[in-house]
Amino acid sequence: MKTIKIGFSPCPNDTFIFDALVHQRIFSPVHFLPELRDVEQLNRMAMQSTLEVTKMSFASYAWVSDQYQILNSGSALGRNCGPLLISKNNVQPDQTTGLRVAIPGRNTTANLLLSIFFPELKNKMEMLFSEVEEAVLSGQADLGLIIHENRFTYEQKGLLKVADLGEYWEARFQHPIPLGCIAVLRRLPEDQKLEIDGKIRESVRWAFEHPEDSLNYIQQHAREMSREVQQSHIGLYVNQFSIDLGKEGREAVRLLFEKGHESGLLPLVHEPIFING
């Protein structure tokens, strides 16, 4: 049996999606060996083509599109799920010039959106996404760019929303916001790419049909997170686009690359972007 390393994050949306795949709840002629890392770590690994299949930020994909293609399944893309810009103080969106902002990685889609909508924010501090809130609370940063489950915790800590970058995107472009994708090395045989894509699709469907199966795997990697936040996280980031990007999803992804390139923030991507199927 061939073994393929597959990279994804320990966040509930990914452990929910990949539980059936890595625990062989579905039949597969390929054994998938999980490599769980923070998404920015996965972005950096993709720069070296370390993994055959990996989660990465859509923004990061543009820099490795000569090496990878995007699968139809497994993506995080949707509405009302974009990154938030937060502060300890009542800062208005037009009052951000010169402020220090903590970001969850320079290669993330969150930072790309921040650069598009708040180009005046130049003083950026990179850190793990889970450290951003504390950086703002301690005064290390004036602003924080939060992703993942921090959307559900910042208000409890007394932090305030400055801007919802997902809302900015949807209002301006009338498309869902692409956040993270699953990509496969271009050099793999086409039939193998399609097989991998199909197995991820089966795994997502299994997760939706048997949600209790993934609970232990999710909890194992999200111990500091309440079960309620775990489920809210999954509900926010796993949807029909995770089963298949479809025409609407692919159009949204292309638009992100187009706007990133127009803004001078991303290179042109190599075609074909998506695998067939």
C-alpha positions as CSV (number, residue, x, y, z in Angstrom):
1,M,0.0,0.0,0.0
2,K,1.4,3.4,-1.0
3,T,1.8,5.9,1.8
4,I,1.3,9.6,1.2
5,K,2.0,12.3,3.8
6,I,-0.8,14.8,4.0
7,G,-0.4,18.1,5.9
8,F,-3.3,19.9,7.6
9,S,-3.8,22.0,10.8
10,P,-4.9,20.7,14.2
11,C,-7.8,23.1,14.1
12,P,-11.3,21.5,14.4
13,N,-12.3,22.1,10.8
14,D,-9.4,20.1,9.5
15,T,-9.5,17.3,12.1
16,F,-13.2,17.0,11.3
17,I,-12.6,16.8,7.6
18,F,-9.7,14.3,7.7
19,D,-10.7,12.0,10.6
20,A,-12.3,9.4,8.3
21,L,-9.3,9.5,5.9
22,V,-6.5,9.1,8.4
23,H,-8.4,6.6,10.6
24,Q,-9.4,4.5,7.6
25,R,-13.1,4.7,8.1
26,I,-13.4,4.8,4.3
27,F,-11.6,2.4,2.0
28,S,-8.5,3.7,0.3
29,P,-5.8,2.0,-1.7
30,V,-3.5,4.8,-0.3
31,H,-2.4,5.1,3.3
32,F,-2.5,8.8,4.4
33,L,0.0,9.7,7.0
34,P,-1.0,13.0,8.7
35,E,1.4,15.8,9.3
36,L,-0.3,18.3,11.7
37,R,1.1,21.8,11.7
38,D,0.0,25.4,12.0
39,V,-1.2,26.7,8.6
40,E,1.7,29.2,8.4
41,Q,4.2,26.3,9.0
42,L,2.4,24.4,6.2
43,N,2.7,27.5,4.0
44,R,6.5,27.5,4.6
45,M,6.8,23.8,4.0
46,A,4.9,24.2,0.7
47,M,7.6,26.6,-0.4
48,Q,10.0,23.6,-0.3
49,S,7.5,21.2,-1.8
50,T,7.9,19.1,1.3
51,L,4.5,17.3,1.2
52,E,2.7,15.6,-1.6
53,V,-0.7,16.8,-0.3
54,T,-1.1,19.7,2.0
55,K,-3.4,22.4,3.4
56,M,-2.2,25.9,2.7
57,S,-3.5,29.4,2.6
58,F,-5.0,30.4,-0.8
59,A,-2.7,33.5,-0.7
60,S,0.4,31.3,-0.2
61,Y,-0.7,29.0,-3.1
62,A,0.1,31.8,-5.6
63,W,3.8,31.5,-4.7
64,V,4.0,27.8,-5.2
65,S,1.5,27.3,-8.1
66,D,4.3,26.1,-10.3
67,Q,4.7,23.1,-8.0
68,Y,1.1,22.5,-6.7
69,Q,-2.5,22.3,-8.0
70,I,-5.6,22.9,-5.9
71,L,-7.9,19.9,-5.2
72,N,-11.7,20.3,-5.6
73,S,-12.3,19.0,-2.0
74,G,-11.2,20.0,1.5
75,S,-11.1,23.8,1.1
76,A,-12.1,26.4,3.7
77,L,-14.2,29.0,1.7
78,G,-17.4,30.6,2.6
79,R,-19.4,33.6,3.8
80,N,-19.3,35.4,7.1
81,C,-16.0,33.6,8.0
82,G,-13.3,36.1,7.2
83,P,-10.5,37.3,9.5
84,L,-11.2,40.1,12.0
85,L,-9.1,43.1,12.8
86,I,-9.4,43.7,16.6
87,S,-8.2,46.2,19.2
88,K,-8.2,46.7,23.0
89,N,-9.4,50.3,22.3
90,N,-12.2,51.7,20.3
91,V,-10.3,52.2,17.1
92,Q,-12.2,53.2,13.9
93,P,-11.2,51.7,10.5
94,D,-9.9,55.1,9.4
95,Q,-7.7,55.5,12.4
96,T,-5.3,52.7,11.9
97,T,-2.4,54.5,10.2
98,G,0.9,53.9,12.0
99,L,-0.5,51.3,14.4
100,R,1.3,48.1,15.2
101,V,-0.6,45.0,14.1
102,A,-0.1,41.3,15.1
103,I,-0.7,38.9,12.2
104,P,-0.9,35.1,12.1
105,G,1.8,34.9,9.3
106,R,2.9,36.9,6.3
107,N,1.8,34.2,3.9
108,T,-1.8,33.8,5.1
109,T,-4.9,34.9,3.3
110,A,-5.7,37.0,6.3
111,N,-2.6,39.1,5.8
112,L,-3.3,39.4,2.0
113,L,-6.8,40.8,2.8
114,L,-5.3,43.1,5.4
115,S,-2.8,44.4,2.8
116,I,-5.6,44.9,0.2
117,F,-8.0,46.7,2.6
118,F,-5.6,48.4,5.0
119,P,-2.4,49.1,2.9
120,E,-1.4,51.8,5.4
121,L,-0.7,49.1,8.1
122,K,3.0,48.5,7.5
123,N,4.2,47.8,11.1
124,K,3.4,44.0,11.3
125,M,4.5,41.4,13.8
126,E,4.3,37.8,12.8
127,M,3.2,35.2,15.4
128,L,1.2,32.1,15.9
129,F,-2.5,32.8,15.4
130,S,-3.2,31.7,19.0
131,E,-0.8,34.4,20.3
132,V,-2.5,37.4,18.6
133,E,-5.1,38.1,21.2
134,E,-2.6,38.1,24.0
135,A,-0.3,40.5,22.0
136,V,-3.2,43.0,21.8
137,L,-4.2,42.5,25.5
138,S,-0.6,43.1,26.7
139,G,-0.1,46.2,24.6
140,Q,2.6,44.5,22.5
141,A,0.4,45.3,19.5
142,D,-2.2,48.0,18.9
143,L,-4.3,45.8,16.6
144,G,-4.6,42.0,16.0
145,L,-5.6,40.1,13.0
146,I,-7.5,37.0,14.2
147,I,-8.5,33.8,12.5
148,H,-9.9,30.4,13.4
149,E,-11.5,30.0,16.8
150,N,-10.4,33.4,18.1
151,R,-13.5,34.8,16.3
152,F,-15.4,33.2,19.1
153,T,-13.2,34.3,22.1
154,Y,-12.0,37.8,21.5
155,E,-15.2,39.5,22.9
156,Q,-15.0,37.4,26.1
157,K,-11.6,38.9,26.7
158,G,-12.8,42.5,26.3
159,L,-11.4,43.0,22.8
160,L,-13.3,45.1,20.2
161,K,-13.8,44.5,16.5
162,V,-12.3,47.1,14.2
163,A,-13.2,45.5,10.9
164,D,-14.4,42.2,9.4
165,L,-12.3,41.6,6.4
166,G,-14.6,38.9,5.1
167,E,-17.5,41.4,5.1
168,Y,-15.2,43.9,3.2
169,W,-14.5,41.3,0.6
170,E,-18.1,40.1,0.1
171,A,-19.4,43.7,0.0
172,R,-16.9,44.7,-2.7
173,F,-16.8,41.6,-4.8
174,Q,-20.0,39.7,-4.1
175,H,-18.1,36.4,-3.8
176,P,-17.5,34.1,-0.9
177,I,-14.0,34.5,0.7
178,P,-11.4,31.8,0.0
179,L,-9.3,31.1,3.1
180,G,-7.4,27.8,2.8
181,C,-7.1,25.0,0.2
182,I,-5.8,21.5,-0.1
183,A,-3.2,21.2,-2.8
184,V,-1.4,18.3,-4.5
185,L,2.0,18.2,-6.2
186,R,1.7,18.8,-10.0
187,R,4.2,16.1,-10.8
188,L,1.9,13.3,-9.4
189,P,0.1,11.2,-12.0
190,E,-3.3,12.6,-13.0
191,D,-5.2,9.5,-11.9
192,Q,-3.5,9.7,-8.5
193,K,-4.5,13.3,-8.0
194,L,-8.1,12.4,-8.9
195,E,-8.0,9.5,-6.5
196,I,-6.7,11.6,-3.6
197,D,-9.3,14.3,-4.3
198,G,-12.1,11.7,-4.3
199,K,-11.0,10.2,-1.0
200,I,-10.9,13.6,0.6
201,R,-14.4,14.2,-0.7
202,E,-15.5,10.9,0.8
203,S,-13.9,11.8,4.1
204,V,-15.8,15.2,4.3
205,R,-19.1,13.5,3.5
206,W,-18.4,10.8,6.1
207,A,-17.7,13.6,8.7
208,F,-21.1,15.2,7.9
209,E,-23.0,11.9,8.0
210,H,-21.2,10.6,11.1
211,P,-20.2,13.7,13.2
212,E,-19.8,11.6,16.4
213,D,-16.9,9.6,14.8
214,S,-14.5,12.6,14.7
215,L,-15.2,13.9,18.2
216,N,-12.2,12.3,19.9
217,Y,-9.8,13.3,17.2
218,I,-11.0,16.9,17.3
219,Q,-10.8,17.0,21.1
220,Q,-7.3,15.4,21.0
221,H,-6.0,18.4,19.1
222,A,-8.2,21.1,20.7
223,R,-8.0,20.4,24.4
224,E,-8.0,24.0,25.5
225,M,-11.1,24.7,23.4
226,S,-14.7,24.0,24.7
227,R,-16.8,21.6,22.8
228,E,-19.2,24.4,21.9
229,V,-16.4,26.5,20.3
230,Q,-15.1,23.4,18.5
231,Q,-18.5,22.9,16.9
232,S,-18.9,26.6,16.1
233,H,-15.5,26.5,14.4
234,I,-16.5,23.5,12.3
235,G,-19.9,25.1,11.4
236,L,-18.1,28.3,10.3
237,Y,-15.4,26.7,8.1
238,V,-16.8,23.4,6.8
239,N,-19.6,23.6,4.2
240,Q,-20.6,22.6,0.7
241,F,-17.4,24.2,-0.7
242,S,-15.4,21.8,1.4
243,I,-17.0,18.9,-0.4
244,D,-16.5,20.5,-3.8
245,L,-15.4,24.1,-4.7
246,G,-17.8,24.0,-7.7
247,K,-18.0,26.8,-10.2
248,E,-18.7,29.5,-7.6
249,G,-15.8,28.5,-5.4
250,R,-13.3,28.4,-8.3
251,E,-14.5,31.8,-9.5
252,A,-13.9,33.2,-6.0
253,V,-10.4,31.7,-5.9
254,R,-9.5,33.1,-9.3
255,L,-10.8,36.5,-8.1
256,L,-8.6,36.4,-5.0
257,F,-5.5,35.7,-7.2
258,E,-6.6,38.4,-9.6
259,K,-7.1,41.1,-6.9
260,G,-3.9,40.1,-5.1
261,H,-1.9,40.4,-8.4
262,E,-3.5,43.8,-9.3
263,S,-2.5,45.1,-5.9
264,G,1.1,44.0,-6.4
265,L,0.9,41.5,-3.6
266,L,0.8,38.2,-5.5
267,P,2.6,36.8,-8.5
268,L,0.6,35.5,-11.5
269,V,-0.5,31.9,-10.9
270,H,0.4,29.0,-13.1
271,E,-2.3,27.2,-15.1
272,P,-4.1,25.0,-14.7
273,I,-4.8,26.0,-11.1
274,F,-7.3,23.2,-10.4
275,I,-7.0,19.5,-11.0
276,N,-9.6,18.0,-13.4
277,G,-12.7,16.2,-12.2
